[in-house]
């Protein structure tokens, strides 16, 4: 279990032992297959974490995500920043700017549904 306090985050295990987490969590988003997580910290850093919440690496994102939406196959994710929508491909470790609009500046959710054209 992750416990988020005002400025610090903690992990509590099944034996109810509590340890400090390495950074304060702003958002934590699990991949659809639960094989990894994207964590955005309150210090505006983004990390890819393994299923046990250990850091795999820091993500080289263009800006700090406000919202993250994973691709159904967990190969990457869309992320919204203020005024922009980006895509990050985990396989190639490459990010792309998809859209830029004032609509994304104050909009709360991406509100997307994935569809399959096969």
GIDAZI-V340621 format. One record per residue. N is the residue number from 1. RES is the residue in one letter. SS is DSSP state (helix for helix, strand for strand, loop for the rest). D_LAST is the distance of its C-alpha to the last C-alpha in Angstrom with 1 decimal. Layout:
# GIDAZI-V340621
n: {N:N}
res: {RES:RES}
ss: {SS:SS}
d_last: {D_LAST:D_LAST}
This chain:
# GIDAZI-V340621
n: {1:2:3:4:5:6:7:8:9:10:11:12:13:14:15:16:17:18:19:20:21:22:23:24:25:26:27:28:29:30:31:32:33:34:35:36:37:38:39:40:41:42:43:44:45:46:47:48:49:50:51:52:53:54:55:56:57:58:59:60:61:62:63:64:65:66:67:68:69:70:71:72:73:74:75:76:77:78:79:80:81:82:83:84:85:86:87:88:89:90:91:92:93:94:95:96:97:98:99:100:101:102:103:104:105:106:107:108:109:110:111:112:113:114:115:116:117:118}
res: {X:X:X:X:X:X:X:X:X:X:X:X:X:X:X:X:X:X:X:X:X:X:X:X:X:X:X:X:X:X:X:X:X:X:X:X:X:X:X:X:X:X:X:X:X:X:X:X:X:X:X:X:X:X:X:X:X:X:X:X:X:X:X:X:X:X:X:X:X:X:X:X:X:X:X:X:X:X:X:X:X:X:X:X:X:X:X:X:X:X:X:X:X:X:X:X:X:X:X:X:X:X:X:X:X:X:X:X:X:X:X:X:X:X:X:X:X:X}
ss: {loop:strand:strand:strand:loop:loop:loop:loop:strand:strand:strand:strand:loop:loop:loop:loop:loop:strand:strand:strand:loop:loop:loop:loop:strand:strand:strand:strand:strand:strand:loop:loop:loop:loop:loop:strand:strand:strand:strand:strand:strand:loop:loop:loop:loop:strand:strand:strand:strand:strand:loop:loop:loop:loop:strand:strand:strand:strand:loop:loop:loop:loop:loop:loop:loop:loop:strand:strand:strand:strand:loop:loop:loop:loop:loop:strand:strand:strand:strand:strand:strand:loop:loop:strand:strand:strand:strand:strand:strand:loop:loop:loop:loop:strand:strand:strand:strand:strand:strand:strand:loop:loop:helix:helix:helix:helix:loop:loop:loop:loop:loop:loop:loop:loop:loop:loop:loop:loop}
d_last: {38.5:38.7:41.5:41.5:45.0:46.3:46.2:45.2:42.5:43.2:41.5:43.0:42.4:42.8:46.5:46.7:47.7:46.8:46.3:45.6:42.1:42.2:41.5:41.2:37.7:36.4:32.8:31.0:27.3:25.6:22.3:19.8:20.6:24.3:25.0:26.4:27.6:28.3:31.8:33.5:37.3:39.9:41.1:37.9:36.6:33.1:32.5:29.8:31.2:30.6:30.3:34.1:34.3:35.8:35.1:32.9:33.5:34.0:31.0:31.9:30.5:31.8:33.1:33.5:30.5:31.2:27.9:25.0:21.4:19.5:15.9:14.3:14.6:18.2:18.1:19.6:20.4:21.3:24.9:27.1:30.6:33.2:31.9:28.9:25.3:24.5:21.8:23.0:21.2:22.9:22.3:23.9:26.2:25.6:25.5:24.5:25.8:23.1:25.2:28.9:30.3:33.3:31.0:30.0:33.7:34.4:31.1:30.7:27.0:23.7:22.3:18.7:15.7:12.5:9.3:5.7:3.8:0.0}
